[in-house]
């Protein structure tokens, strides 16, 4: 389940300090937050497990 505005190419991300998945859309050199999402099968720590195994990459985001 995603925000209604979400579409192909948007990112589902979780911040290391976060507790929910978020959908971001890249707009030139910035990202805009579209909202929270739910993806079955990755809501109970599976994302961190995949990252630790090298199957997902880390990206650093900063706020303006």
Jmol script that loads the backbone (N, CA, C; Angstrom):
load data "model"
ATOM      1  N   UNK A   1       0.855  -1.165   0.000  1.00  0.00           N
ATOM      2  CA  UNK A   1       0.000   0.000   0.000  1.00  0.00           C
ATOM      3  C   UNK A   1       0.901   1.228   0.000  1.00  0.00           C
ATOM      4  N   UNK A   2       0.594   2.148  -0.853  1.00  0.00           N
ATOM      5  CA  UNK A   2       1.395   3.358  -0.997  1.00  0.00           C
ATOM      6  C   UNK A   2       0.469   4.574  -1.090  1.00  0.00           C
ATOM      7  N   UNK A   3       1.049   5.763  -0.967  1.00  0.00           N
ATOM      8  CA  UNK A   3       0.240   6.958  -1.202  1.00  0.00           C
ATOM      9  C   UNK A   3      -0.307   6.934  -2.634  1.00  0.00           C
ATOM     10  N   UNK A   4      -1.457   7.505  -2.857  1.00  0.00           N
ATOM     11  CA  UNK A   4      -2.087   7.510  -4.171  1.00  0.00           C
ATOM     12  C   UNK A   4      -1.190   8.159  -5.229  1.00  0.00           C
ATOM     13  N   UNK A   5      -0.380   9.132  -4.843  1.00  0.00           N
ATOM     14  CA  UNK A   5       0.481   9.836  -5.786  1.00  0.00           C
ATOM     15  C   UNK A   5       1.723   9.040  -6.180  1.00  0.00           C
ATOM     16  N   UNK A   6       2.033   7.956  -5.469  1.00  0.00           N
ATOM     17  CA  UNK A   6       3.250   7.184  -5.744  1.00  0.00           C
ATOM     18  C   UNK A   6       3.175   6.534  -7.118  1.00  0.00           C
ATOM     19  N   UNK A   7       4.352   6.410  -7.741  1.00  0.00           N
ATOM     20  CA  UNK A   7       4.392   5.819  -9.067  1.00  0.00           C
ATOM     21  C   UNK A   7       5.724   5.160  -9.362  1.00  0.00           C
ATOM     22  N   UNK A   8       5.845   4.661 -10.564  1.00  0.00           N
ATOM     23  CA  UNK A   8       7.052   4.002 -11.023  1.00  0.00           C
ATOM     24  C   UNK A   8       8.248   4.942 -10.897  1.00  0.00           C
ATOM     25  N   UNK A   9       9.322   4.462 -10.303  1.00  0.00           N
ATOM     26  CA  UNK A   9      10.522   5.268 -10.127  1.00  0.00           C
ATOM     27  C   UNK A   9      10.646   5.917  -8.767  1.00  0.00           C
ATOM     28  N   UNK A  10       9.567   5.959  -7.997  1.00  0.00           N
ATOM     29  CA  UNK A  10       9.646   6.486  -6.633  1.00  0.00           C
ATOM     30  C   UNK A  10      10.405   5.487  -5.755  1.00  0.00           C
ATOM     31  N   UNK A  11      10.941   5.966  -4.657  1.00  0.00           N
ATOM     32  CA  UNK A  11      11.729   5.127  -3.755  1.00  0.00           C
ATOM     33  C   UNK A  11      10.965   4.808  -2.483  1.00  0.00           C
ATOM     34  N   UNK A  12      11.042   3.558  -2.054  1.00  0.00           N
ATOM     35  CA  UNK A  12      10.558   3.173  -0.729  1.00  0.00           C
ATOM     36  C   UNK A  12      11.792   3.099   0.153  1.00  0.00           C
ATOM     37  N   UNK A  13      11.840   3.913   1.202  1.00  0.00           N
ATOM     38  CA  UNK A  13      13.030   4.003   2.050  1.00  0.00           C
ATOM     39  C   UNK A  13      12.647   3.856   3.516  1.00  0.00           C
ATOM     40  N   UNK A  14      13.631   3.460   4.293  1.00  0.00           N
ATOM     41  CA  UNK A  14      13.480   3.494   5.748  1.00  0.00           C
ATOM     42  C   UNK A  14      14.744   4.131   6.302  1.00  0.00           C
ATOM     43  N   UNK A  15      14.566   5.095   7.168  1.00  0.00           N
ATOM     44  CA  UNK A  15      15.703   5.734   7.800  1.00  0.00           C
ATOM     45  C   UNK A  15      16.135   4.881   8.989  1.00  0.00           C
ATOM     46  N   UNK A  16      17.434   4.849   9.268  1.00  0.00           N
ATOM     47  CA  UNK A  16      17.936   4.013  10.356  1.00  0.00           C
ATOM     48  C   UNK A  16      17.259   4.328  11.685  1.00  0.00           C
ATOM     49  N   UNK A  17      16.857   5.563  11.880  1.00  0.00           N
ATOM     50  CA  UNK A  17      16.178   5.919  13.132  1.00  0.00           C
ATOM     51  C   UNK A  17      14.657   5.816  13.007  1.00  0.00           C
ATOM     52  N   UNK A  18      14.180   5.421  11.830  1.00  0.00           N
ATOM     53  CA  UNK A  18      12.744   5.393  11.587  1.00  0.00           C
ATOM     54  C   UNK A  18      12.088   4.070  11.932  1.00  0.00           C
ATOM     55  N   UNK A  19      10.761   4.093  11.945  1.00  0.00           N
ATOM     56  CA  UNK A  19       9.990   2.894  12.264  1.00  0.00           C
ATOM     57  C   UNK A  19       9.006   2.537  11.154  1.00  0.00           C
ATOM     58  N   UNK A  20       8.916   3.370  10.115  1.00  0.00           N
ATOM     59  CA  UNK A  20       7.997   3.105   9.005  1.00  0.00           C
ATOM     60  C   UNK A  20       8.720   3.312   7.676  1.00  0.00           C
ATOM     61  N   UNK A  21       8.213   2.636   6.640  1.00  0.00           N
ATOM     62  CA  UNK A  21       8.709   2.864   5.287  1.00  0.00           C
ATOM     63  C   UNK A  21       8.096   4.143   4.749  1.00  0.00           C
ATOM     64  N   UNK A  22       8.873   4.896   3.997  1.00  0.00           N
ATOM     65  CA  UNK A  22       8.414   6.144   3.403  1.00  0.00           C
ATOM     66  C   UNK A  22       8.618   6.085   1.898  1.00  0.00           C
ATOM     67  N   UNK A  23       7.792   6.804   1.165  1.00  0.00           N
ATOM     68  CA  UNK A  23       7.940   6.905  -0.287  1.00  0.00           C
ATOM     69  C   UNK A  23       8.484   8.294  -0.601  1.00  0.00           C
ATOM     70  N   UNK A  24       9.601   8.317  -1.342  1.00  0.00           N
ATOM     71  CA  UNK A  24      10.226   9.571  -1.760  1.00  0.00           C
ATOM     72  C   UNK A  24      10.227   9.646  -3.279  1.00  0.00           C
ATOM     73  N   UNK A  25      10.117  10.857  -3.800  1.00  0.00           N
ATOM     74  CA  UNK A  25      10.217  11.091  -5.236  1.00  0.00           C
ATOM     75  C   UNK A  25      11.352  12.067  -5.487  1.00  0.00           C
ATOM     76  N   UNK A  26      12.245  11.704  -6.400  1.00  0.00           N
ATOM     77  CA  UNK A  26      13.359  12.576  -6.745  1.00  0.00           C
ATOM     78  C   UNK A  26      12.873  13.692  -7.663  1.00  0.00           C
ATOM     79  N   UNK A  27      13.207  14.922  -7.299  1.00  0.00           N
ATOM     80  CA  UNK A  27      12.905  16.105  -8.099  1.00  0.00           C
ATOM     81  C   UNK A  27      14.201  16.871  -8.287  1.00  0.00           C
ATOM     82  N   UNK A  28      14.825  16.672  -9.428  1.00  0.00           N
ATOM     83  CA  UNK A  28      16.153  17.223  -9.740  1.00  0.00           C
ATOM     84  C   UNK A  28      17.161  16.739  -8.717  1.00  0.00           C
ATOM     85  N   UNK A  29      17.692  17.629  -7.887  1.00  0.00           N
ATOM     86  CA  UNK A  29      18.720  17.235  -6.916  1.00  0.00           C
ATOM     87  C   UNK A  29      18.145  17.039  -5.513  1.00  0.00           C
ATOM     88  N   UNK A  30      16.818  17.064  -5.388  1.00  0.00           N
ATOM     89  CA  UNK A  30      16.165  16.916  -4.088  1.00  0.00           C
ATOM     90  C   UNK A  30      15.151  15.782  -4.133  1.00  0.00           C
ATOM     91  N   UNK A  31      14.612  15.455  -2.983  1.00  0.00           N
ATOM     92  CA  UNK A  31      13.549  14.464  -2.867  1.00  0.00           C
ATOM     93  C   UNK A  31      12.369  15.097  -2.154  1.00  0.00           C
ATOM     94  N   UNK A  32      11.184  14.663  -2.500  1.00  0.00           N
ATOM     95  CA  UNK A  32       9.990  15.097  -1.789  1.00  0.00           C
ATOM     96  C   UNK A  32       9.332  13.872  -1.163  1.00  0.00           C
ATOM     97  N   UNK A  33       8.812  14.037   0.029  1.00  0.00           N
ATOM     98  CA  UNK A  33       8.159  12.959   0.756  1.00  0.00           C
ATOM     99  C   UNK A  33       6.717  12.848   0.307  1.00  0.00           C
ATOM    100  N   UNK A  34       6.337  11.659  -0.174  1.00  0.00           N
ATOM    101  CA  UNK A  34       4.958  11.432  -0.605  1.00  0.00           C
ATOM    102  C   UNK A  34       4.099  10.857   0.504  1.00  0.00           C
ATOM    103  N   UNK A  35       4.726  10.140   1.457  1.00  0.00           N
ATOM    104  CA  UNK A  35       3.983   9.581   2.569  1.00  0.00           C
ATOM    105  C   UNK A  35       4.512   8.227   2.996  1.00  0.00           C
ATOM    106  N   UNK A  36       3.779   7.580   3.891  1.00  0.00           N
ATOM    107  CA  UNK A  36       4.152   6.267   4.405  1.00  0.00           C
ATOM    108  C   UNK A  36       3.668   5.183   3.454  1.00  0.00           C
ATOM    109  N   UNK A  37       4.300   4.002   3.544  1.00  0.00           N
ATOM    110  CA  UNK A  37       3.836   2.874   2.751  1.00  0.00           C
ATOM    111  C   UNK A  37       3.975   1.579   3.542  1.00  0.00           C
ATOM    112  N   UNK A  38       3.337   0.555   3.031  1.00  0.00           N
ATOM    113  CA  UNK A  38       3.416  -0.786   3.608  1.00  0.00           C
ATOM    114  C   UNK A  38       3.770  -1.737   2.481  1.00  0.00           C
ATOM    115  N   UNK A  39       4.823  -2.537   2.685  1.00  0.00           N
ATOM    116  CA  UNK A  39       5.213  -3.557   1.717  1.00  0.00           C
ATOM    117  C   UNK A  39       5.287  -4.873   2.464  1.00  0.00           C
ATOM    118  N   UNK A  40       4.382  -5.770   2.129  1.00  0.00           N
ATOM    119  CA  UNK A  40       4.314  -7.062   2.814  1.00  0.00           C
ATOM    120  C   UNK A  40       5.644  -7.801   2.663  1.00  0.00           C
ATOM    121  N   UNK A  41       6.141  -8.322   3.770  1.00  0.00           N
ATOM    122  CA  UNK A  41       7.369  -9.106   3.752  1.00  0.00           C
ATOM    123  C   UNK A  41       8.619  -8.348   4.157  1.00  0.00           C
ATOM    124  N   UNK A  42       8.508  -7.037   4.356  1.00  0.00           N
ATOM    125  CA  UNK A  42       9.697  -6.287   4.792  1.00  0.00           C
ATOM    126  C   UNK A  42       9.393  -5.351   5.960  1.00  0.00           C
ATOM    127  N   UNK A  43       8.363  -5.642   6.710  1.00  0.00           N
ATOM    128  CA  UNK A  43       7.953  -4.722   7.770  1.00  0.00           C
ATOM    129  C   UNK A  43       8.465  -5.113   9.155  1.00  0.00           C
ATOM    130  N   UNK A  44       9.163  -6.227   9.265  1.00  0.00           N
ATOM    131  CA  UNK A  44       9.610  -6.693  10.577  1.00  0.00           C
ATOM    132  C   UNK A  44      11.127  -6.852  10.640  1.00  0.00           C
ATOM    133  N   UNK A  45      11.855  -5.869  10.109  1.00  0.00           N
ATOM    134  CA  UNK A  45      13.308  -5.903  10.179  1.00  0.00           C
ATOM    135  C   UNK A  45      13.997  -6.549   8.995  1.00  0.00           C
ATOM    136  N   UNK A  46      13.236  -7.054   8.031  1.00  0.00           N
ATOM    137  CA  UNK A  46      13.852  -7.705   6.880  1.00  0.00           C
ATOM    138  C   UNK A  46      14.712  -6.747   6.057  1.00  0.00           C
ATOM    139  N   UNK A  47      14.369  -5.462   6.060  1.00  0.00           N
ATOM    140  CA  UNK A  47      15.159  -4.479   5.312  1.00  0.00           C
ATOM    141  C   UNK A  47      16.568  -4.385   5.896  1.00  0.00           C
ATOM    142  N   UNK A  48      16.676  -4.337   7.204  1.00  0.00           N
ATOM    143  CA  UNK A  48      17.994  -4.257   7.847  1.00  0.00           C
ATOM    144  C   UNK A  48      18.782  -5.527   7.584  1.00  0.00           C
ATOM    145  N   UNK A  49      18.121  -6.683   7.636  1.00  0.00           N
ATOM    146  CA  UNK A  49      18.797  -7.947   7.330  1.00  0.00           C
ATOM    147  C   UNK A  49      19.352  -7.923   5.907  1.00  0.00           C
ATOM    148  N   UNK A  50      18.557  -7.469   4.950  1.00  0.00           N
ATOM    149  CA  UNK A  50      18.997  -7.401   3.550  1.00  0.00           C
ATOM    150  C   UNK A  50      20.156  -6.422   3.389  1.00  0.00           C
ATOM    151  N   UNK A  51      20.104  -5.298   4.100  1.00  0.00           N
ATOM    152  CA  UNK A  51      21.190  -4.311   4.035  1.00  0.00           C
ATOM    153  C   UNK A  51      22.477  -4.907   4.602  1.00  0.00           C
ATOM    154  N   UNK A  52      22.375  -5.589   5.736  1.00  0.00           N
ATOM    155  CA  UNK A  52      23.555  -6.203   6.349  1.00  0.00           C
ATOM    156  C   UNK A  52      24.168  -7.274   5.446  1.00  0.00           C
ATOM    157  N   UNK A  53      23.341  -7.936   4.644  1.00  0.00           N
ATOM    158  CA  UNK A  53      23.821  -8.966   3.721  1.00  0.00           C
ATOM    159  C   UNK A  53      24.322  -8.379   2.404  1.00  0.00           C
ATOM    160  N   UNK A  54      24.233  -7.061   2.231  1.00  0.00           N
ATOM    161  CA  UNK A  54      24.719  -6.404   1.024  1.00  0.00           C
ATOM    162  C   UNK A  54      23.742  -6.423  -0.138  1.00  0.00           C
ATOM    163  N   UNK A  55      22.483  -6.786   0.109  1.00  0.00           N
ATOM    164  CA  UNK A  55      21.486  -6.837  -0.962  1.00  0.00           C
ATOM    165  C   UNK A  55      20.794  -5.494  -1.184  1.00  0.00           C
ATOM    166  N   UNK A  56      20.968  -4.561  -0.269  1.00  0.00           N
ATOM    167  CA  UNK A  56      20.414  -3.212  -0.400  1.00  0.00           C
ATOM    168  C   UNK A  56      21.523  -2.209  -0.147  1.00  0.00           C
ATOM    169  N   UNK A  57      21.401  -1.051  -0.744  1.00  0.00           N
ATOM    170  CA  UNK A  57      22.437  -0.035  -0.554  1.00  0.00           C
ATOM    171  C   UNK A  57      21.957   1.081   0.359  1.00  0.00           C
ATOM    172  N   UNK A  58      22.913   1.722   0.973  1.00  0.00           N
ATOM    173  CA  UNK A  58      22.660   2.830   1.891  1.00  0.00           C
ATOM    174  C   UNK A  58      22.838   4.131   1.134  1.00  0.00           C
ATOM    175  N   UNK A  59      21.972   5.097   1.396  1.00  0.00           N
ATOM    176  CA  UNK A  59      22.101   6.429   0.814  1.00  0.00           C
ATOM    177  C   UNK A  59      21.906   7.440   1.929  1.00  0.00           C
ATOM    178  N   UNK A  60      22.634   8.524   1.873  1.00  0.00           N
ATOM    179  CA  UNK A  60      22.533   9.568   2.892  1.00  0.00           C
ATOM    180  C   UNK A  60      21.632  10.685   2.385  1.00  0.00           C
ATOM    181  N   UNK A  61      20.635  11.045   3.180  1.00  0.00           N
ATOM    182  CA  UNK A  61      19.721  12.134   2.867  1.00  0.00           C
ATOM    183  C   UNK A  61      19.938  13.241   3.887  1.00  0.00           C
ATOM    184  N   UNK A  62      19.867  14.469   3.449  1.00  0.00           N
ATOM    185  CA  UNK A  62      19.954  15.615   4.355  1.00  0.00           C
ATOM    186  C   UNK A  62      18.737  16.483   4.139  1.00  0.00           C
ATOM    187  N   UNK A  63      18.332  17.196   5.176  1.00  0.00           N
ATOM    188  CA  UNK A  63      17.180  18.084   5.050  1.00  0.00           C
ATOM    189  C   UNK A  63      17.663  19.502   4.789  1.00  0.00           C
ATOM    190  N   UNK A  64      16.796  20.278   4.195  1.00  0.00           N
ATOM    191  CA  UNK A  64      17.133  21.675   3.885  1.00  0.00           C
ATOM    192  C   UNK A  64      16.728  22.569   5.024  1.00  0.00           C
TER     193      UNK A  64
END
end "model"
wireframe off; spacefill off
backbone 0.3
color backbone group
